[in-house]
Amino acid sequence: KDDYSVAHYQKQALEAVEDIRSRGKAPILCGGTGLFLNSVLYPMNLSDAPGPDPEYRRELEKLWEAKGADALFTRLEELDPETAAVTDRQNVRRVIRALEMCREGSNKSERASAAYLGRELREPDMRLFALDWEKDALEKRIRLRVDRMMEAGFEDEVRRLLEAGCGRELPAMKTLGYKELTDWILGDCLSREEAVELIKIHTRQYAKKQRTWLRREPRFVWLRGEELTEGKARAAWADVFAADYER
């Protein structure tokens, strides 16, 4: 039930990278939300981040409790539409933090652009790849993924967490999939089918935001998901290193 922040992730991820390299292997970082990904890609000093204002945070939490997540997200859209475009409206904690940063005088998107885009990567030999899918293909993959998650026991996992005392107020229980199933189990959603459909819709929305976030970094090499085979992946990797060598 302990809180897990991007600072915790950064520390553990960098320790894992060092451990893998010490064994003569190449670490591969796959997936992750934009902020967590950036904490490893770039030399982010998270200790410089200002702390939250407790009173303002309580005000935002009361707004969420009274009017719901959409009311919070609408305020963020009004104050910082660029950050809102890459923020998951269902992730209440992240929306609140973005609003706090707006109040501190500089919005999150401006900080990210100024501080990290164009900055040297944490390690000069890092190589960045991103998969791009046609809209229909991505939709099918998302729906299939959620169906498989449910078949694999996702609902049982959420029920066990609730029974263990992990309430919906915990950040982890507000994340994609967990929130929708929690709402259904606790009676805030009409049916299991509706909850599953909401997971698919919110996942699709989040995938769009992830693509927008990744597009900000020009050093990503984009690969077509529909066309990718093991051979093409190896070729893309070789092309990047060949270009480096020629320079």
C-alpha positions as CSV (number, residue, x, y, z in Angstrom):
1,K,0.0,0.0,0.0
2,D,3.0,2.3,0.0
3,D,3.1,5.1,-2.5
4,Y,5.3,4.5,-5.5
5,S,6.6,7.7,-7.2
6,V,8.6,8.4,-10.3
7,A,11.6,8.9,-8.0
8,H,11.3,5.4,-6.7
9,Y,11.0,4.1,-10.3
10,Q,14.0,6.1,-11.5
11,K,16.2,4.7,-8.7
12,Q,15.2,1.1,-9.2
13,A,15.3,1.3,-13.0
14,L,18.8,2.7,-13.1
15,E,20.0,0.1,-10.6
16,A,18.5,-2.6,-12.8
17,V,20.3,-1.1,-15.9
18,E,23.6,-1.1,-14.0
19,D,23.1,-4.7,-12.9
20,I,22.3,-5.8,-16.5
21,R,25.4,-4.1,-17.9
22,S,27.6,-5.5,-15.2
23,R,26.7,-8.9,-16.6
24,G,27.7,-8.0,-20.1
25,K,24.1,-7.6,-21.4
26,A,22.3,-4.8,-23.1
27,P,19.3,-3.5,-21.1
28,I,16.1,-2.9,-23.0
29,L,13.5,-0.5,-21.6
30,C,10.1,-1.2,-23.0
31,G,6.9,0.7,-22.5
32,G,6.0,3.0,-19.6
33,T,4.3,6.3,-19.2
34,G,6.1,9.4,-20.5
35,L,7.3,10.9,-17.2
36,F,8.6,7.5,-16.0
37,L,10.3,6.9,-19.4
38,N,11.9,10.4,-19.3
39,S,13.3,9.8,-15.8
40,V,15.5,7.1,-17.2
41,L,16.2,8.5,-20.7
42,Y,17.4,11.9,-19.5
43,P,19.5,13.0,-16.5
44,M,16.4,14.3,-14.6
45,N,17.1,15.6,-11.1
46,L,13.8,14.8,-9.4
47,S,15.0,16.4,-6.1
48,D,14.6,19.8,-7.9
49,A,10.8,19.3,-8.3
50,P,8.8,21.5,-6.0
51,G,6.6,19.9,-3.4
52,P,2.8,20.2,-3.5
53,D,0.8,22.8,-1.6
54,P,-1.3,20.7,0.8
55,E,-4.2,23.3,0.9
56,Y,-4.4,23.5,-2.9
57,R,-4.2,19.7,-3.2
58,R,-7.1,19.3,-0.8
59,E,-9.1,21.9,-2.8
60,L,-8.5,19.8,-6.0
61,E,-9.4,16.6,-4.2
62,K,-12.6,18.1,-3.0
63,L,-13.5,19.1,-6.5
64,W,-12.8,15.6,-7.7
65,E,-15.0,14.1,-4.9
66,A,-17.8,16.6,-5.6
67,K,-17.8,16.7,-9.4
68,G,-15.7,13.9,-10.6
69,A,-12.5,13.5,-12.7
70,D,-14.0,15.3,-15.7
71,A,-14.2,18.5,-13.7
72,L,-10.6,18.4,-12.8
73,F,-9.5,17.6,-16.4
74,T,-11.6,20.5,-17.7
75,R,-9.8,22.9,-15.4
76,L,-6.4,21.5,-16.7
77,E,-7.6,22.0,-20.3
78,E,-8.4,25.6,-19.6
79,L,-5.1,26.3,-17.8
80,D,-2.7,24.2,-19.9
81,P,-4.2,22.6,-23.0
82,E,-0.8,21.3,-24.2
83,T,-0.3,19.3,-21.0
84,A,-3.9,18.2,-21.1
85,A,-3.4,16.7,-24.6
86,V,-0.9,14.2,-23.2
87,T,-2.4,13.5,-19.8
88,D,-4.8,10.6,-19.1
89,R,-8.0,12.2,-17.9
90,Q,-8.7,9.1,-15.8
91,N,-5.4,9.4,-13.9
92,V,-6.7,11.8,-11.2
93,R,-3.4,11.9,-9.4
94,R,-1.5,13.0,-12.6
95,V,-4.1,15.6,-13.4
96,I,-3.9,17.0,-9.9
97,R,-0.1,17.2,-10.1
98,A,-0.3,19.0,-13.5
99,L,-2.7,21.5,-12.0
100,E,-0.4,22.1,-9.1
101,M,2.5,22.8,-11.5
102,C,0.3,25.3,-13.3
103,R,-0.3,27.1,-10.1
104,E,3.5,27.2,-9.3
105,G,3.9,29.4,-12.4
106,S,5.2,27.2,-15.2
107,N,3.2,24.5,-16.8
108,K,4.4,20.9,-17.1
109,S,4.6,20.9,-20.9
110,E,6.8,24.0,-21.0
111,R,9.1,22.5,-18.4
112,A,9.4,19.3,-20.3
113,S,10.1,21.0,-23.6
114,A,12.7,23.4,-22.1
115,A,14.4,20.8,-19.8
116,Y,14.6,17.7,-21.8
117,L,13.9,18.0,-25.6
118,G,17.2,18.5,-27.3
119,R,19.2,17.7,-24.1
120,E,21.7,14.9,-24.2
121,L,20.4,11.5,-23.3
122,R,21.5,10.0,-20.0
123,E,23.8,7.6,-21.9
124,P,25.2,8.5,-25.3
125,D,24.8,5.0,-26.7
126,M,21.0,4.9,-26.0
127,R,18.9,4.1,-29.1
128,L,15.2,5.0,-29.2
129,F,12.6,3.1,-31.1
130,A,8.8,3.5,-31.3
131,L,6.1,1.4,-32.9
132,D,3.4,3.0,-35.0
133,W,0.2,1.2,-36.0
134,E,-2.6,2.0,-38.4
135,K,-5.7,3.1,-36.4
136,D,-7.8,0.1,-37.2
137,A,-5.0,-2.4,-36.4
138,L,-4.2,-0.6,-33.1
139,E,-7.9,-0.7,-32.2
140,K,-8.1,-4.5,-32.8
141,R,-4.9,-5.1,-30.7
142,I,-6.2,-3.0,-27.8
143,R,-9.5,-4.8,-27.7
144,L,-7.8,-8.2,-28.0
145,R,-5.3,-7.3,-25.2
146,V,-8.1,-6.3,-22.8
147,D,-10.0,-9.5,-23.6
148,R,-6.9,-11.5,-22.8
149,M,-6.3,-9.6,-19.6
150,M,-9.9,-10.5,-18.4
151,E,-9.4,-14.1,-19.5
152,A,-6.2,-14.3,-17.5
153,G,-7.9,-13.2,-14.2
154,F,-7.7,-9.5,-14.1
155,E,-11.0,-9.2,-12.3
156,D,-9.9,-11.7,-9.7
157,E,-6.7,-9.7,-9.1
158,V,-8.7,-6.5,-8.5
159,R,-11.1,-8.2,-6.2
160,R,-8.1,-9.6,-4.2
161,L,-6.6,-6.1,-3.9
162,L,-9.9,-4.7,-2.6
163,E,-10.3,-7.5,-0.1
164,A,-6.7,-6.9,1.1
165,G,-7.7,-3.3,1.9
166,C,-6.5,-1.5,-1.2
167,G,-9.1,1.2,-1.5
168,R,-10.0,3.2,-4.6
169,E,-8.1,6.2,-3.0
170,L,-4.8,4.5,-3.6
171,P,-2.9,5.8,-6.8
172,A,-2.5,2.3,-8.1
173,M,-6.2,1.6,-7.9
174,K,-6.9,4.7,-10.1
175,T,-4.8,3.5,-13.0
176,L,-6.1,2.2,-16.3
177,G,-8.2,-1.0,-15.9
178,Y,-8.0,-1.1,-12.1
179,K,-10.3,2.0,-11.8
180,E,-12.9,0.7,-14.2
181,L,-13.2,-2.7,-12.6
182,T,-13.1,-1.2,-9.1
183,D,-16.0,1.1,-10.1
184,W,-18.0,-1.9,-11.3
185,I,-17.2,-4.1,-8.3
186,L,-18.2,-1.3,-5.9
187,G,-21.4,-0.6,-7.7
188,D,-20.6,2.5,-9.7
189,C,-20.8,0.9,-13.1
190,L,-23.8,-0.8,-14.6
191,S,-22.2,-4.1,-15.6
192,R,-19.0,-6.0,-16.1
193,E,-19.4,-5.6,-19.9
194,E,-19.6,-1.8,-19.5
195,A,-16.5,-1.8,-17.3
196,V,-14.6,-3.8,-19.9
197,E,-15.7,-1.6,-22.7
198,L,-14.6,1.5,-20.8
199,I,-11.1,-0.1,-20.3
200,K,-10.9,-0.5,-24.1
201,I,-12.0,3.1,-24.7
202,H,-9.7,4.6,-22.1
203,T,-6.8,2.5,-23.4
204,R,-7.3,3.7,-26.9
205,Q,-7.4,7.3,-25.7
206,Y,-4.2,6.7,-23.7
207,A,-2.4,5.2,-26.7
208,K,-3.1,8.4,-28.6
209,K,-1.6,10.4,-25.8
210,Q,1.4,8.2,-25.7
211,R,2.0,8.7,-29.4
212,T,1.8,12.4,-29.0
213,W,4.3,12.3,-26.1
214,L,6.8,10.2,-28.1
215,R,6.5,12.5,-31.1
216,R,8.0,15.2,-29.0
217,E,11.4,13.4,-29.0
218,P,12.9,13.6,-32.5
219,R,15.5,10.9,-31.8
220,F,12.9,8.1,-31.9
221,V,13.2,5.9,-34.9
222,W,9.6,5.0,-35.8
223,L,8.8,1.5,-37.1
224,R,5.6,0.3,-38.7
225,G,4.0,-2.2,-36.4
226,E,2.1,-4.0,-39.2
227,E,5.2,-4.5,-41.2
228,L,7.6,-5.4,-38.5
229,T,9.2,-8.8,-38.4
230,E,12.3,-10.0,-36.5
231,G,14.4,-9.5,-39.6
232,K,13.2,-6.0,-40.2
233,A,13.7,-5.1,-36.5
234,R,17.3,-6.3,-36.7
235,A,17.8,-4.3,-39.9
236,A,16.4,-1.2,-38.4
237,W,18.7,-1.6,-35.4
238,A,21.7,-2.1,-37.8
239,D,20.8,1.0,-39.8
240,V,20.9,3.2,-36.8
241,F,24.3,2.0,-35.8
242,A,25.6,2.2,-39.3
243,A,24.4,5.9,-39.5
244,D,26.2,6.5,-36.2
245,Y,29.4,5.0,-37.5
246,E,29.3,7.1,-40.7
247,R,29.0,10.2,-38.6
